[in-house]
């Protein structure tokens, strides 16, 4: 496997959640699950502000991506329609993770990438290139990414493990640092983030019931977390 880490189709089945479990979404990944994928993480990478406030034309297509300050990507389609929340994204050092679809079923892509001089373009290591376009008046590069979701805060697992979800895409599990983003009832995490070492990608569905958080990993492992006072 080269620098491209994954492109895996997620079929989303909208099922009713129980009071004490997450939605039973099905993850169709073939022989592997997202937990099986790792990427060599480097802390050296462009700040997210270099992506924000601009339109990015996806080369070889009619789609234009706009990275928003809330951790989502809006997409301008060939007809000119602007569709919000088509992707969630996470930028950690040299790694870019996106989850969503311009059309059809959602896809997770986790790749390293290269930003061109003067930020005129960036290229993911799966060969997908984006070319910087005009400014986007609906977002600002001066503002950091600020997430808003049901995960924010510090939670404790039944084994005593502490999970702190921050609005800046940071997740701390005990003393280890991760990155994350949540889209609807789905969660992706990357880590632990140690410069020069491999970081694993994990996919979960989640459901919050008051001060309880129920997580289900793609391999079927379940976690029940309690909100810390």
C-alpha positions in Angstrom: 0.0 0.0 0.0 1.5 3.3 -1.1 0.9 6.7 0.5 -2.8 6.5 -0.2 -4.2 5.1 3.0 -7.8 4.3 2.1 -10.8 4.9 0.0 -13.6 2.8 1.4 -17.3 2.9 0.7 -19.6 3.3 3.7 -23.2 2.2 3.2 -25.4 4.1 5.6 -28.5 2.3 6.9 -30.8 4.7 8.8 -32.0 2.5 11.6 -33.8 3.6 14.8 -31.4 3.9 17.8 -32.2 2.1 21.1 -32.0 4.0 24.3 -28.7 2.3 25.3 -27.0 1.6 22.0 -25.8 3.5 18.9 -27.5 3.2 15.5 -26.7 -0.1 13.8 -25.1 1.5 10.7 -23.4 -1.1 8.5 -19.8 -0.5 7.4 -19.0 -2.3 4.2 -15.2 -2.3 3.8 -14.5 -5.6 2.1 -11.8 -7.5 3.9 -10.6 -4.7 6.1 -12.2 -2.2 8.4 -11.1 1.5 8.9 -9.3 0.4 12.1 -6.9 -1.6 10.0 -5.5 1.5 8.3 -2.5 3.5 9.5 -0.6 6.5 8.2 2.8 7.9 9.1 2.0 11.1 10.8 4.2 14.2 10.5 3.5 17.3 12.6 4.9 19.3 9.7 2.0 20.4 7.5 0.1 23.6 6.5 -2.2 25.3 9.0 -5.8 24.8 8.3 -6.2 28.5 7.6 -4.5 28.0 4.3 -7.5 25.9 3.2 -10.2 28.2 4.6 -11.7 31.2 2.9 -11.2 29.9 -0.7 -12.9 27.8 -3.3 -11.0 24.7 -4.4 -11.7 23.3 -7.9 -11.3 19.5 -8.0 -9.3 18.8 -11.1 -10.9 16.5 -13.6 -14.4 17.2 -12.3 -17.0 19.9 -12.2 -17.0 20.1 -8.4 -15.7 22.9 -6.2 -15.0 22.3 -2.6 -15.2 24.9 0.2 -13.6 24.0 3.5 -15.7 25.6 6.3 -14.7 26.7 9.8 -17.2 24.2 11.3 -15.2 21.2 10.1 -17.4 20.5 7.1 -17.0 20.9 3.3 -19.6 22.5 1.1 -19.6 21.6 -2.6 -20.6 23.7 -5.6 -22.0 21.3 -8.2 -21.7 21.6 -12.0 -25.2 23.2 -12.1 -24.0 25.9 -9.7 -26.0 24.7 -6.7 -24.2 25.0 -3.4 -24.7 22.0 -1.1 -23.6 22.3 2.6 -22.3 19.6 4.8 -21.4 17.2 2.0 -18.2 16.2 3.8 -16.6 16.3 7.2 -12.9 16.8 7.2 -9.9 16.6 9.6 -6.5 18.1 8.9 -3.7 16.9 11.2 -0.2 17.8 10.1 0.5 16.1 6.8 -2.8 14.0 6.9 -6.1 15.0 5.4 -9.2 12.9 6.1 -12.5 13.5 4.4 -15.8 11.7 4.7 -18.7 12.2 2.4 -19.7 12.3 -1.3 -20.4 14.7 -4.0 -23.0 12.2 -5.3 -24.0 8.7 -4.2 -22.6 6.8 -1.2 -20.2 8.3 1.4 -16.5 7.6 1.1 -13.7 7.9 3.7 -10.4 9.0 2.3 -7.3 9.4 4.5 -4.2 10.5 2.7 -1.1 12.6 3.1 -0.9 15.6 0.8 1.4 18.2 -0.6 0.6 22.0 -0.7 2.1 23.8 -3.7 4.1 27.0 -3.4 2.0 30.1 -2.7 -0.9 27.7 -1.9 -2.1 27.7 -5.5 -3.0 24.0 -5.2 -2.7 20.9 -3.1 -2.5 17.3 -4.2 -3.5 14.3 -2.2 -1.3 11.3 -2.4 -4.0 9.3 -4.2 -3.4 11.7 -7.1 -6.5 14.0 -6.5 -5.5 17.6 -7.1 -7.4 20.7 -6.0 -6.7 24.1 -7.5 -7.3 27.3 -5.5 -10.0 29.5 -6.9 -11.7 32.7 -5.8 -12.3 33.8 -2.3 -15.4 32.5 -0.5 -17.4 35.1 1.2 -19.2 32.6 3.5 -16.1 31.7 5.5 -12.9 33.3 6.8 -9.4 32.1 7.0 -8.8 34.3 10.1 -11.0 32.0 12.2 -9.9 28.6 13.5 -12.0 25.5 13.0 -14.6 25.3 15.8 -16.6 22.1 16.1 -20.1 21.9 17.6 -21.3 18.4 18.5 -22.6 16.1 21.2 -19.2 14.8 22.1 -17.6 18.0 23.5 -16.4 17.7 27.1 -14.6 15.1 29.2 -16.0 11.5 29.4 -14.9 8.5 31.4 -15.1 4.9 30.3 -16.0 2.0 32.5 -12.3 1.1 32.7 -11.4 4.6 33.9 -10.1 5.8 30.6 -10.7 9.6 30.1 -11.7 11.0 26.7 -11.6 14.8 26.2 -13.2 16.1 23.0 -12.3 19.7 22.2 -13.9 22.1 19.7 -10.5 22.5 17.9 -10.6 18.9 16.5 -8.4 17.7 19.3 -9.2 14.5 21.3 -7.1 13.5 24.3 -7.4 9.9 25.5 -5.6 9.9 28.9 -2.3 11.5 28.0 -2.3 10.7 24.3 -3.3 13.1 21.6 -5.7 12.4 18.7 -7.6 14.3 16.1 -11.3 13.7 15.4 -14.4 14.9 13.6 -18.0 14.0 14.0 -20.7 14.1 11.2 -24.2 13.4 12.3 -23.9 10.2 14.5 -20.6 9.1 13.1 -17.1 9.7 14.5 -13.6 9.3 13.0 -10.5 9.5 15.0 -6.8 9.6 14.0 -4.0 8.8 16.4 -2.2 8.7 18.6 -0.4 11.7 17.0 3.3 11.3 17.5 5.6 13.0 15.0 7.2 10.4 12.7 5.2 7.5 14.0 2.1 5.7 12.6 -1.4 6.8 13.5 -4.5 4.6 13.2 -7.8 5.6 11.7 -10.9 4.5 13.6 -14.6 4.7 12.7 -17.4 4.7 15.2 -21.1 5.4 15.4 -22.3 7.1 18.5 -25.4 8.0 20.4 -25.7 10.4 23.4 -28.4 9.9 26.0 -28.1 12.8 28.5 -24.8 12.1 30.4 -24.1 8.8 28.7 -22.3 8.3 25.4 -22.5 5.0 23.6 -19.9 4.3 21.0 -19.7 1.3 18.6 -16.5 0.8 16.6 -16.5 -0.6 13.1 -15.2 -4.0 14.4 -18.2 -4.3 16.7 -16.5 -3.2 20.0 -18.8 -1.1 22.2 -18.0 1.5 24.8 -20.1 3.3 27.3 -18.8 6.6 28.5 -20.1 8.9 31.3 -19.8 12.6 31.3 -17.4 13.9 33.9 -18.6 16.5 36.4 
